[in-house]
Amino acid sequence: MQNTRLTTLVDTSTTRLINWLQNPWRRISVVILSLLFGFFLATAIATTAGQNASWDIIAGVILAIITEFISWAYYRRSRRARGEDQTGRSLIIEMLNGIKIGLIYGMYIEAFKLGS
């Protein structure tokens, strides 16, 4: 690939972003933001699927498959790195796990709202 201004800009921007996210506090804040996004996503999905009662079962199945896939990806990685330091996880996998936890928590809160 040619070394154009655009590729140089993209390369330096991604390098700076990766270096910025190496700080543990920034990494934790990004994971917390993904947790809150998962909670928001659960509320949005429950509200949207609740408008038309025929989509409830399909949305539940899709969310169950997504959460199981994220759990599989997250814990498969930790089984391989059991002898190593656990901080070696990818930030994307940690963010997906945060979204999954927020999604499950949000669905429980929606279920409590519907039960009362």
Order of alpha helices (4+ residues) and beta strands (2+ residues): alpha-alpha-alpha-alpha
